[in-house]
Amino acid sequence: MRRWSSSLLPGVAVLAVLAVGSAACTMKNSVEPAGGQGPASAGAGNGKAVLADGSGVKVALVPGGAHPFFQPWKTAGAEAKKTYRLGDVAFDETAEWDQQKQNNLLSTLAARGYNAFGVFGVSPTDINTTFADLKGKGLTAASLGSCPAGTKNEAEFCLSTDVELAAYKAAKAAIAAMGGKGKIVHLTGNNVDANTQLRIKGVGRAVQESGGKVQLLQTITDIDKDLQTAQRAVSDLLAAKGAQIGGIVSTAYNPAVAAADAVREAGSRAKLVAIDDDAKILGAIKQGLVTATVVQNPVGQAQIGSWALALLQTKQCTMRTPGQAIDSGSFVVTKANVATYDSARQRKNEQLKKQFAEKVLACR
Protein backbone atom coordinates (compact mmCIF):
# COMPACT_ATOMS: atom_id res chain seq x y z
CA MET A 1 0.00 0.00 0.00
CA ARG A 2 2.46 2.65 -0.96
CA ARG A 3 2.96 5.50 -3.30
CA TRP A 4 6.00 7.71 -3.16
CA SER A 5 4.70 11.02 -4.49
CA SER A 6 4.92 10.70 -8.25
CA SER A 7 8.00 8.58 -7.98
CA LEU A 8 8.89 10.93 -5.15
CA LEU A 9 12.06 9.04 -4.39
CA PRO A 10 11.70 5.92 -6.57
CA GLY A 11 13.34 3.61 -4.09
CA VAL A 12 14.27 4.35 -0.54
CA ALA A 13 13.55 7.86 0.75
CA VAL A 14 16.56 10.11 0.99
CA LEU A 15 16.67 11.81 4.35
CA ALA A 16 17.61 15.45 4.36
CA VAL A 17 20.01 16.89 6.92
CA LEU A 18 18.94 19.84 9.02
CA ALA A 19 20.84 23.06 8.73
CA VAL A 20 23.91 23.51 10.90
CA GLY A 21 23.10 24.58 14.44
CA SER A 22 19.89 22.58 14.92
CA ALA A 23 20.00 19.76 17.46
CA ALA A 24 19.21 16.22 16.31
CA CYS A 25 16.38 14.33 18.00
CA THR A 26 17.33 10.94 19.36
CA MET A 27 15.66 8.30 21.49
CA LYS A 28 16.04 6.40 24.70
CA ASN A 29 16.08 2.63 24.65
CA SER A 30 12.82 2.34 26.51
CA VAL A 31 9.63 4.27 27.11
CA GLU A 32 8.34 5.29 30.53
CA PRO A 33 5.52 2.97 31.66
CA ALA A 34 1.98 4.12 30.99
CA GLY A 35 0.65 5.88 34.03
CA GLY A 36 4.11 6.87 35.26
CA GLN A 37 5.11 10.39 36.13
CA GLY A 38 7.80 10.90 33.49
CA PRO A 39 7.22 11.94 29.90
CA ALA A 40 6.76 9.40 27.09
CA SER A 41 10.17 9.74 25.54
CA ALA A 42 12.67 8.30 23.18
CA GLY A 43 16.26 9.22 23.09
CA ALA A 44 19.92 8.92 23.87
CA GLY A 45 22.74 10.86 22.33
CA ASN A 46 22.96 14.50 21.33
CA GLY A 47 19.33 15.39 21.93
CA LYS A 48 15.91 13.89 22.53
CA ALA A 49 12.43 13.59 21.10
CA VAL A 50 10.37 13.74 24.28
CA LEU A 51 6.61 13.95 24.31
CA ALA A 52 6.33 15.84 27.58
CA ASP A 53 2.53 15.92 27.56
CA GLY A 54 0.44 14.27 24.84
CA SER A 55 -2.84 14.45 26.72
CA GLY A 56 -4.08 17.24 24.49
CA VAL A 57 -3.40 15.32 21.29
CA LYS A 58 -6.26 13.34 19.78
CA VAL A 59 -5.11 11.29 16.81
CA ALA A 60 -7.48 9.98 14.13
CA LEU A 61 -6.27 7.15 11.90
CA VAL A 62 -8.42 7.24 8.76
CA PRO A 63 -8.01 4.70 5.92
CA GLY A 64 -9.42 5.35 2.47
CA GLY A 65 -12.03 2.65 3.01
CA ALA A 66 -12.50 -0.86 4.32
CA HIS A 67 -9.57 -3.20 3.59
CA PRO A 68 -7.87 -5.94 5.65
CA PHE A 69 -4.53 -4.11 5.42
CA PHE A 70 -5.74 -1.42 7.81
CA GLN A 71 -7.03 -3.63 10.61
CA PRO A 72 -3.68 -3.60 12.51
CA TRP A 73 -4.02 0.19 12.72
CA LYS A 74 -6.73 -0.34 15.36
CA THR A 75 -4.64 -2.23 17.90
CA ALA A 76 -1.48 -0.29 17.04
CA GLY A 77 -3.31 2.99 17.61
CA ALA A 78 -4.64 1.78 20.95
CA GLU A 79 -1.11 0.78 21.95
CA ALA A 80 0.24 4.18 20.91
CA LYS A 81 -2.41 5.91 23.02
CA LYS A 82 -1.34 3.91 26.07
CA THR A 83 2.41 4.11 25.48
CA TYR A 84 2.56 7.84 24.77
CA ARG A 85 -0.38 8.83 27.02
CA LEU A 86 -2.25 10.58 24.23
CA GLY A 87 -5.66 12.14 24.67
CA ASP A 88 -7.11 9.59 22.26
CA VAL A 89 -6.35 7.56 19.17
CA ALA A 90 -9.38 6.69 17.09
CA PHE A 91 -9.68 4.46 14.02
CA ASP A 92 -12.47 5.43 11.64
CA GLU A 93 -13.26 4.67 8.03
CA THR A 94 -15.96 5.26 5.45
CA ALA A 95 -17.93 2.37 4.00
CA GLU A 96 -16.94 3.34 0.46
CA TRP A 97 -13.73 4.44 -1.20
CA ASP A 98 -14.87 7.98 -1.94
CA GLN A 99 -12.71 11.06 -1.40
CA GLN A 100 -15.59 13.40 -0.63
CA LYS A 101 -16.97 11.00 1.97
CA GLN A 102 -13.52 10.71 3.51
CA ASN A 103 -13.28 14.52 3.59
CA ASN A 104 -16.64 14.69 5.33
CA LEU A 105 -15.47 12.15 7.91
CA LEU A 106 -12.29 14.12 8.56
CA SER A 107 -14.34 17.30 9.09
CA THR A 108 -16.59 15.46 11.52
CA LEU A 109 -13.61 14.16 13.47
CA ALA A 110 -12.07 17.63 13.60
CA ALA A 111 -15.35 19.00 14.95
CA ARG A 112 -15.17 16.34 17.67
CA GLY A 113 -11.78 17.64 18.79
CA TYR A 114 -9.34 15.43 16.91
CA ASN A 115 -6.31 17.52 16.01
CA ALA A 116 -3.82 15.08 14.45
CA PHE A 117 -4.65 12.92 11.46
CA GLY A 118 -2.97 9.88 9.89
CA VAL A 119 -4.71 9.47 6.54
CA PHE A 120 -4.61 7.02 3.66
CA GLY A 121 -6.08 9.24 0.95
CA VAL A 122 -8.67 7.79 -1.40
CA SER A 123 -7.57 9.93 -4.33
CA PRO A 124 -3.80 10.37 -4.70
CA THR A 125 -4.38 13.34 -7.00
CA ASP A 126 -6.82 15.16 -4.70
CA ILE A 127 -5.64 14.31 -1.19
CA ASN A 128 -3.19 17.22 -1.06
CA THR A 129 -6.15 19.60 -1.04
CA THR A 130 -7.49 17.73 1.99
CA PHE A 131 -4.13 17.89 3.78
CA ALA A 132 -3.82 21.62 3.07
CA ASP A 133 -7.33 22.21 4.43
CA LEU A 134 -6.55 20.33 7.66
CA LYS A 135 -3.29 22.23 8.18
CA GLY A 136 -5.07 25.51 7.44
CA LYS A 137 -7.26 24.83 10.47
CA GLY A 138 -4.23 24.41 12.73
CA LEU A 139 -4.39 20.61 12.64
CA THR A 140 -1.53 18.21 11.91
CA ALA A 141 -1.73 15.65 9.12
CA ALA A 142 0.43 12.78 7.94
CA SER A 143 -0.03 10.54 4.93
CA LEU A 144 0.07 6.94 6.19
CA GLY A 145 0.14 3.88 3.93
CA SER A 146 0.30 5.96 0.75
CA CYS A 147 1.71 9.23 -0.52
CA PRO A 148 0.02 11.80 -2.75
CA ALA A 149 0.63 11.58 -6.48
CA GLY A 150 2.73 14.30 -8.05
CA THR A 151 5.85 15.98 -6.80
CA LYS A 152 4.42 17.60 -3.68
CA ASN A 153 3.13 16.26 -0.37
CA GLU A 154 1.10 18.76 1.66
CA ALA A 155 1.07 16.44 4.68
CA GLU A 156 3.83 16.79 7.26
CA PHE A 157 5.30 13.46 6.20
CA CYS A 158 4.45 10.22 4.45
CA LEU A 159 5.15 6.92 6.19
CA SER A 160 4.38 4.02 3.92
CA THR A 161 5.69 0.97 2.10
CA ASP A 162 7.87 1.66 -0.89
CA VAL A 163 5.61 -0.43 -3.11
CA GLU A 164 7.95 -0.48 -6.08
CA LEU A 165 10.70 -1.94 -3.93
CA ALA A 166 8.31 -4.43 -2.30
CA ALA A 167 7.06 -5.62 -5.69
CA TYR A 168 10.63 -5.94 -6.91
CA LYS A 169 11.48 -8.11 -3.89
CA ALA A 170 8.44 -10.30 -4.56
CA ALA A 171 9.33 -10.82 -8.21
CA LYS A 172 12.96 -11.58 -7.39
CA ALA A 173 11.82 -14.20 -4.86
CA ALA A 174 9.53 -15.82 -7.44
CA ILE A 175 12.24 -15.82 -10.10
CA ALA A 176 14.74 -17.39 -7.70
CA ALA A 177 12.21 -20.13 -6.81
CA MET A 178 11.70 -20.78 -10.54
CA GLY A 179 15.40 -21.40 -11.01
CA GLY A 180 15.92 -18.07 -12.76
CA LYS A 181 13.88 -18.83 -15.88
CA GLY A 182 10.31 -19.29 -17.09
CA LYS A 183 7.09 -17.32 -17.37
CA ILE A 184 5.46 -15.34 -14.59
CA VAL A 185 2.14 -13.60 -14.11
CA HIS A 186 1.62 -10.45 -12.04
CA LEU A 187 -1.70 -10.06 -10.16
CA THR A 188 -2.37 -6.59 -8.80
CA GLY A 189 -4.89 -3.86 -7.99
CA ASN A 190 -6.59 -0.88 -9.58
CA ASN A 191 -4.84 0.06 -12.80
CA VAL A 192 -5.33 3.81 -12.27
CA ASP A 193 -3.85 3.69 -8.76
CA ALA A 194 -0.36 5.16 -8.58
CA ASN A 195 0.56 2.26 -6.28
CA THR A 196 -0.32 -0.25 -8.97
CA GLN A 197 1.82 1.48 -11.57
CA LEU A 198 4.80 1.46 -9.19
CA ARG A 199 4.26 -2.23 -8.47
CA ILE A 200 4.13 -2.98 -12.19
CA LYS A 201 7.39 -1.08 -12.55
CA GLY A 202 9.02 -3.06 -9.73
CA VAL A 203 8.03 -6.43 -11.19
CA GLY A 204 9.14 -5.30 -14.64
CA ARG A 205 12.56 -4.33 -13.30
CA ALA A 206 13.07 -7.77 -11.79
CA VAL A 207 12.05 -9.45 -15.05
CA GLN A 208 14.37 -7.21 -17.04
CA GLU A 209 17.29 -8.12 -14.80
CA SER A 210 16.88 -11.79 -15.81
CA GLY A 211 18.41 -10.97 -19.17
CA GLY A 212 15.57 -12.52 -21.12
CA LYS A 213 15.43 -15.75 -19.15
CA VAL A 214 12.15 -14.75 -17.55
CA GLN A 215 9.08 -13.60 -19.48
CA LEU A 216 6.23 -11.62 -18.01
CA LEU A 217 3.33 -13.56 -19.48
CA GLN A 218 0.57 -11.26 -18.23
CA THR A 219 -0.22 -8.48 -15.78
CA ILE A 220 -3.78 -8.64 -14.47
CA THR A 221 -5.07 -5.45 -12.85
CA ASP A 222 -8.35 -4.36 -11.22
CA ILE A 223 -8.89 -7.60 -9.25
CA ASP A 224 -8.44 -6.40 -5.66
CA LYS A 225 -11.99 -5.07 -5.24
CA ASP A 226 -13.04 -8.12 -3.21
CA LEU A 227 -12.13 -11.77 -2.79
CA GLN A 228 -14.80 -13.00 -5.19
CA THR A 229 -13.49 -10.84 -8.03
CA ALA A 230 -9.96 -12.09 -7.41
CA GLN A 231 -11.07 -15.72 -7.23
CA ARG A 232 -12.79 -15.52 -10.62
CA ALA A 233 -9.78 -13.88 -12.22
CA VAL A 234 -7.27 -16.40 -10.85
CA SER A 235 -9.50 -19.35 -11.74
CA ASP A 236 -9.85 -18.10 -15.32
CA LEU A 237 -6.09 -17.51 -15.52
CA LEU A 238 -5.16 -21.03 -14.43
CA ALA A 239 -7.78 -22.57 -16.71
CA ALA A 240 -6.45 -20.69 -19.74
CA LYS A 241 -2.71 -20.56 -19.13
CA GLY A 242 -1.93 -22.72 -16.11
CA ALA A 243 0.43 -25.03 -17.96
CA GLN A 244 2.61 -22.12 -19.09
CA ILE A 245 2.95 -20.38 -15.75
CA GLY A 246 6.13 -20.96 -13.76
CA GLY A 247 5.57 -18.22 -11.21
CA ILE A 248 2.82 -15.95 -9.88
CA VAL A 249 3.53 -12.64 -8.16
CA SER A 250 0.59 -11.07 -6.37
CA THR A 251 1.08 -7.51 -5.16
CA ALA A 252 -2.48 -7.02 -3.92
CA TYR A 253 -4.19 -8.63 -0.94
CA ASN A 254 -7.30 -10.31 -2.38
CA PRO A 255 -5.53 -11.79 -5.43
CA ALA A 256 -2.86 -13.18 -3.11
CA VAL A 257 -5.42 -15.02 -0.97
CA ALA A 258 -7.30 -16.21 -4.07
CA ALA A 259 -4.11 -17.44 -5.71
CA ALA A 260 -3.08 -19.37 -2.60
CA ASP A 261 -6.36 -21.28 -2.73
CA ALA A 262 -6.35 -21.74 -6.50
CA VAL A 263 -2.79 -23.02 -6.75
CA ARG A 264 -3.50 -25.63 -4.08
CA GLU A 265 -6.82 -26.74 -5.57
CA ALA A 266 -5.49 -26.91 -9.13
CA GLY A 267 -2.34 -28.74 -8.10
CA SER A 268 -0.37 -26.06 -9.92
CA ARG A 269 3.40 -26.20 -9.76
CA ALA A 270 3.67 -22.42 -10.16
CA LYS A 271 5.80 -20.69 -7.55
CA LEU A 272 3.54 -18.19 -5.79
CA VAL A 273 4.83 -15.12 -3.99
CA ALA A 274 2.05 -13.24 -2.23
CA ILE A 275 1.68 -10.02 -0.25
CA ASP A 276 0.87 -9.41 3.42
CA ASP A 277 0.48 -11.93 6.22
CA ASP A 278 -3.02 -13.30 5.95
CA ALA A 279 -3.30 -16.46 8.07
CA LYS A 280 -4.21 -18.52 5.01
CA ILE A 281 -1.07 -17.39 3.17
CA LEU A 282 1.17 -18.02 6.17
CA GLY A 283 -0.35 -21.46 6.62
CA ALA A 284 0.28 -22.27 2.95
CA ILE A 285 3.91 -21.18 3.32
CA LYS A 286 4.35 -23.53 6.28
CA GLN A 287 2.90 -26.35 4.17
CA GLY A 288 5.16 -25.53 1.25
CA LEU A 289 2.24 -24.61 -1.03
CA VAL A 290 3.21 -20.93 -1.28
CA THR A 291 6.83 -19.97 -1.85
CA ALA A 292 6.90 -16.64 -0.03
CA THR A 293 5.05 -13.49 0.82
CA VAL A 294 6.18 -9.89 1.17
CA VAL A 295 4.73 -8.39 4.32
CA GLN A 296 4.33 -4.71 5.06
CA ASN A 297 4.35 -2.76 8.30
CA PRO A 298 0.93 -1.28 9.13
CA VAL A 299 1.67 -1.52 12.85
CA GLY A 300 4.71 0.71 12.47
CA GLN A 301 2.76 3.16 10.34
CA ALA A 302 0.11 3.59 13.03
CA GLN A 303 2.33 3.52 16.14
CA ILE A 304 5.21 5.64 14.91
CA GLY A 305 2.91 7.82 12.85
CA SER A 306 0.84 8.63 15.94
CA TRP A 307 3.95 9.34 18.01
CA ALA A 308 5.41 11.68 15.38
CA LEU A 309 2.06 13.41 14.86
CA ALA A 310 1.85 14.09 18.60
CA LEU A 311 5.34 15.61 18.68
CA LEU A 312 4.43 17.83 15.74
CA GLN A 313 0.99 18.84 17.02
CA THR A 314 2.41 19.85 20.42
CA LYS A 315 5.03 21.96 18.56
CA GLN A 316 7.81 20.15 20.38
CA CYS A 317 9.23 19.12 17.02
CA THR A 318 9.08 20.32 13.44
CA MET A 319 9.87 18.54 10.21
CA ARG A 320 13.38 19.02 8.87
CA THR A 321 11.99 18.52 5.36
CA PRO A 322 8.20 19.02 5.23
CA GLY A 323 6.45 16.41 3.14
CA GLN A 324 9.28 13.90 3.38
CA ALA A 325 8.56 10.26 2.46
CA ILE A 326 9.85 7.48 4.69
CA ASP A 327 9.73 3.77 3.81
CA SER A 328 7.98 1.85 6.59
CA GLY A 329 9.59 -1.37 5.36
CA SER A 330 8.78 -4.62 3.56
CA PHE A 331 9.97 -8.12 4.42
CA VAL A 332 10.23 -11.34 2.42
CA VAL A 333 8.78 -14.24 4.42
CA THR A 334 9.56 -17.84 3.49
CA LYS A 335 9.22 -21.20 5.19
CA ALA A 336 12.60 -20.58 6.81
CA ASN A 337 11.52 -17.44 8.69
CA VAL A 338 7.72 -17.67 8.82
CA ALA A 339 7.80 -18.23 12.57
CA THR A 340 10.18 -15.36 13.34
CA TYR A 341 9.64 -12.63 10.74
CA ASP A 342 7.69 -10.37 13.07
CA SER A 343 10.84 -9.78 15.09
CA ALA A 344 12.33 -8.20 11.96
CA ARG A 345 9.37 -5.82 11.81
CA GLN A 346 9.83 -4.94 15.45
CA ARG A 347 13.49 -4.16 14.80
CA LYS A 348 12.46 -2.05 11.82
CA ASN A 349 10.10 -0.05 14.02
CA GLU A 350 12.92 0.64 16.48
CA GLN A 351 15.03 1.80 13.54
CA LEU A 352 12.19 3.99 12.26
CA LYS A 353 11.89 5.73 15.63
CA LYS A 354 15.59 6.39 15.63
CA GLN A 355 15.39 7.60 12.02
CA PHE A 356 12.57 10.03 12.84
CA ALA A 357 14.35 11.28 15.96
CA GLU A 358 17.74 11.75 14.39
CA LYS A 359 17.02 12.66 10.77
CA VAL A 360 13.36 13.45 10.17
CA LEU A 361 12.34 15.63 13.13
CA ALA A 362 13.97 18.73 14.60
CA CYS A 363 13.05 18.91 18.27
CA ARG A 364 13.38 21.45 21.04
C-alpha positions in Angstrom: 0.0 0.0 0.0 2.5 2.6 -1.0 3.0 5.5 -3.3 6.0 7.7 -3.2 4.7 11.0 -4.5 4.9 10.7 -8.2 8.0 8.6 -8.0 8.9 10.9 -5.2 12.1 9.0 -4.4 11.7 5.9 -6.6 13.3 3.6 -4.1 14.3 4.4 -0.5 13.5 7.9 0.7 16.6 10.1 1.0 16.7 11.8 4.3 17.6 15.4 4.4 20.0 16.9 6.9 18.9 19.8 9.0 20.8 23.1 8.7 23.9 23.5 10.9 23.1 24.6 14.4 19.9 22.6 14.9 20.0 19.8 17.5 19.2 16.2 16.3 16.4 14.3 18.0 17.3 10.9 19.4 15.7 8.3 21.5 16.0 6.4 24.7 16.1 2.6 24.7 12.8 2.3 26.5 9.6 4.3 27.1 8.3 5.3 30.5 5.5 3.0 31.7 2.0 4.1 31.0 0.6 5.9 34.0 4.1 6.9 35.3 5.1 10.4 36.1 7.8 10.9 33.5 7.2 11.9 29.9 6.8 9.4 27.1 10.2 9.7 25.5 12.7 8.3 23.2 16.3 9.2 23.1 19.9 8.9 23.9 22.7 10.9 22.3 23.0 14.5 21.3 19.3 15.4 21.9 15.9 13.9 22.5 12.4 13.6 21.1 10.4 13.7 24.3 6.6 14.0 24.3 6.3 15.8 27.6 2.5 15.9 27.6 0.4 14.3 24.8 -2.8 14.5 26.7 -4.1 17.2 24.5 -3.4 15.3 21.3 -6.3 13.3 19.8 -5.1 11.3 16.8 -7.5 10.0 14.1 -6.3 7.1 11.9 -8.4 7.2 8.8 -8.0 4.7 5.9 -9.4 5.3 2.5 -12.0 2.6 3.0 -12.5 -0.9 4.3 -9.6 -3.2 3.6 -7.9 -5.9 5.7 -4.5 -4.1 5.4 -5.7 -1.4 7.8 -7.0 -3.6 10.6 -3.7 -3.6 12.5 -4.0 0.2 12.7 -6.7 -0.3 15.4 -4.6 -2.2 17.9 -1.5 -0.3 17.0 -3.3 3.0 17.6 -4.6 1.8 20.9 -1.1 0.8 21.9 0.2 4.2 20.9 -2.4 5.9 23.0 -1.3 3.9 26.1 2.4 4.1 25.5 2.6 7.8 24.8 -0.4 8.8 27.0 -2.3 10.6 24.2 -5.7 12.1 24.7 -7.1 9.6 22.3 -6.3 7.6 19.2 -9.4 6.7 17.1 -9.7 4.5 14.0 -12.5 5.4 11.6 -13.3 4.7 8.0 -16.0 5.3 5.4 -17.9 2.4 4.0 -16.9 3.3 0.5 -13.7 4.4 -1.2 -14.9 8.0 -1.9 -12.7 11.1 -1.4 -15.6 13.4 -0.6 -17.0 11.0 2.0 -13.5 10.7 3.5 -13.3 14.5 3.6 -16.6 14.7 5.3 -15.5 12.1 7.9 -12.3 14.1 8.6 -14.3 17.3 9.1 -16.6 15.5 11.5 -13.6 14.2 13.5 -12.1 17.6 13.6 -15.3 19.0 15.0 -15.2 16.3 17.7 -11.8 17.6 18.8 -9.3 15.4 16.9 -6.3 17.5 16.0 -3.8 15.1 14.5 -4.6 12.9 11.5 -3.0 9.9 9.9 -4.7 9.5 6.5 -4.6 7.0 3.7 -6.1 9.2 1.0 -8.7 7.8 -1.4 -7.6 9.9 -4.3 -3.8 10.4 -4.7 -4.4 13.3 -7.0 -6.8 15.2 -4.7 -5.6 14.3 -1.2 -3.2 17.2 -1.1 -6.1 19.6 -1.0 -7.5 17.7 2.0 -4.1 17.9 3.8 -3.8 21.6 3.1 -7.3 22.2 4.4 -6.6 20.3 7.7 -3.3 22.2 8.2 -5.1 25.5 7.4 -7.3 24.8 10.5 -4.2 24.4 12.7 -4.4 20.6 12.6 -1.5 18.2 11.9 -1.7 15.6 9.1 0.4 12.8 7.9 0.0 10.5 4.9 0.1 6.9 6.2 0.1 3.9 3.9 0.3 6.0 0.8 1.7 9.2 -0.5 0.0 11.8 -2.8 0.6 11.6 -6.5 2.7 14.3 -8.1 5.8 16.0 -6.8 4.4 17.6 -3.7 3.1 16.3 -0.4 1.1 18.8 1.7 1.1 16.4 4.7 3.8 16.8 7.3 5.3 13.5 6.2 4.5 10.2 4.4 5.1 6.9 6.2 4.4 4.0 3.9 5.7 1.0 2.1 7.9 1.7 -0.9 5.6 -0.4 -3.1 7.9 -0.5 -6.1 10.7 -1.9 -3.9 8.3 -4.4 -2.3 7.1 -5.6 -5.7 10.6 -5.9 -6.9 11.5 -8.1 -3.9 8.4 -10.3 -4.6 9.3 -10.8 -8.2 13.0 -11.6 -7.4 11.8 -14.2 -4.9 9.5 -15.8 -7.4 12.2 -15.8 -10.1 14.7 -17.4 -7.7 12.2 -20.1 -6.8 11.7 -20.8 -10.5 15.4 -21.4 -11.0 15.9 -18.1 -12.8 13.9 -18.8 -15.9 10.3 -19.3 -17.1 7.1 -17.3 -17.4 5.5 -15.3 -14.6 2.1 -13.6 -14.1 1.6 -10.5 -12.0 -1.7 -10.1 -10.2 -2.4 -6.6 -8.8 -4.9 -3.9 -8.0 -6.6 -0.9 -9.6 -4.8 0.1 -12.8 -5.3 3.8 -12.3 -3.9 3.7 -8.8 -0.4 5.2 -8.6 0.6 2.3 -6.3 -0.3 -0.3 -9.0 1.8 1.5 -11.6 4.8 1.5 -9.2 4.3 -2.2 -8.5 4.1 -3.0 -12.2 7.4 -1.1 -12.6 9.0 -3.1 -9.7 8.0 -6.4 -11.2 9.1 -5.3 -14.6 12.6 -4.3 -13.3 13.1 -7.8 -11.8 12.1 -9.5 -15.0 14.4 -7.2 -17.0 17.3 -8.1 -14.8 16.9 -11.8 -15.8 18.4 -11.0 -19.2 15.6 -12.5 -21.1 15.4 -15.8 -19.1 12.1 -14.7 -17.6 9.1 -13.6 -19.5 6.2 -11.6 -18.0 3.3 -13.6 -19.5 0.6 -11.3 -18.2 -0.2 -8.5 -15.8 -3.8 -8.6 -14.5 -5.1 -5.5 -12.8 -8.4 -4.4 -11.2 -8.9 -7.6 -9.3 -8.4 -6.4 -5.7 -12.0 -5.1 -5.2 -13.0 -8.1 -3.2 -12.1 -11.8 -2.8 -14.8 -13.0 -5.2 -13.5 -10.8 -8.0 -10.0 -12.1 -7.4 -11.1 -15.7 -7.2 -12.8 -15.5 -10.6 -9.8 -13.9 -12.2 -7.3 -16.4 -10.8 -9.5 -19.3 -11.7 -9.8 -18.1 -15.3 -6.1 -17.5 -15.5 -5.2 -21.0 -14.4 -7.8 -22.6 -16.7 -6.4 -20.7 -19.7 -2.7 -20.6 -19.1 -1.9 -22.7 -16.1 0.4 -25.0 -18.0 2.6 -22.1 -19.1 3.0 -20.4 -15.7 6.1 -21.0 -13.8 5.6 -18.2 -11.2 2.8 -15.9 -9.9 3.5 -12.6 -8.2 0.6 -11.1 -6.4 1.1 -7.5 -5.2 -2.5 -7.0 -3.9 -4.2 -8.6 -0.9 -7.3 -10.3 -2.4 -5.5 -11.8 -5.4 -2.9 -13.2 -3.1 -5.4 -15.0 -1.0 -7.3 -16.2 -4.1 -4.1 -17.4 -5.7 -3.1 -19.4 -2.6 -6.4 -21.3 -2.7 -6.4 -21.7 -6.5 -2.8 -23.0 -6.7 -3.5 -25.6 -4.1 -6.8 -26.7 -5.6 -5.5 -26.9 -9.1 -2.3 -28.7 -8.1 -0.4 -26.1 -9.9 3.4 -26.2 -9.8 3.7 -22.4 -10.2 5.8 -20.7 -7.5 3.5 -18.2 -5.8 4.8 -15.1 -4.0 2.0 -13.2 -2.2 1.7 -10.0 -0.2 0.9 -9.4 3.4 0.5 -11.9 6.2 -3.0 -13.3 5.9 -3.3 -16.5 8.1 -4.2 -18.5 5.0 -1.1 -17.4 3.2 1.2 -18.0 6.2 -0.3 -21.5 6.6 0.3 -22.3 3.0 3.9 -21.2 3.3 4.3 -23.5 6.3 2.9 -26.4 4.2 5.2 -25.5 1.2 2.2 -24.6 -1.0 3.2 -20.9 -1.3 6.8 -20.0 -1.9 6.9 -16.6 0.0 5.0 -13.5 0.8 6.2 -9.9 1.2 4.7 -8.4 4.3 4.3 -4.7 5.1 4.3 -2.8 8.3 0.9 -1.3 9.1 1.7 -1.5 12.9 4.7 0.7 12.5 2.8 3.2 10.3 0.1 3.6 13.0 2.3 3.5 16.1 5.2 5.6 14.9 2.9 7.8 12.8 0.8 8.6 15.9 4.0 9.3 18.0 5.4 11.7 15.4 2.1 13.4 14.9 1.8 14.1 18.6 5.3 15.6 18.7 4.4 17.8 15.7 1.0 18.8 17.0 2.4 19.9 20.4 5.0 22.0 18.6 7.8 20.2 20.4 9.2 19.1 17.0 9.1 20.3 13.4 9.9 18.5 10.2 13.4 19.0 8.9 12.0 18.5 5.4 8.2 19.0 5.2 6.4 16.4 3.1 9.3 13.9 3.4 8.6 10.3 2.5 9.9 7.5 4.7 9.7 3.8 3.8 8.0 1.9 6.6 9.6 -1.4 5.4 8.8 -4.6 3.6 10.0 -8.1 4.4 10.2 -11.3 2.4 8.8 -14.2 4.4 9.6 -17.8 3.5 9.2 -21.2 5.2 12.6 -20.6 6.8 11.5 -17.4 8.7 7.7 -17.7 8.8 7.8 -18.2 12.6 10.2 -15.4 13.3 9.6 -12.6 10.7 7.7 -10.4 13.1 10.8 -9.8 15.1 12.3 -8.2 12.0 9.4 -5.8 11.8 9.8 -4.9 15.5 13.5 -4.2 14.8 12.5 -2.0 11.8 10.1 -0.1 14.0 12.9 0.6 16.5 15.0 1.8 13.5 12.2 4.0 12.3 11.9 5.7 15.6 15.6 6.4 15.6 15.4 7.6 12.0 12.6 10.0 12.8 14.3 11.3 16.0 17.7 11.8 14.4 17.0 12.7 10.8 13.4 13.5 10.2 12.3 15.6 13.1 14.0 18.7 14.6 13.0 18.9 18.3 13.4 21.5 21.0 
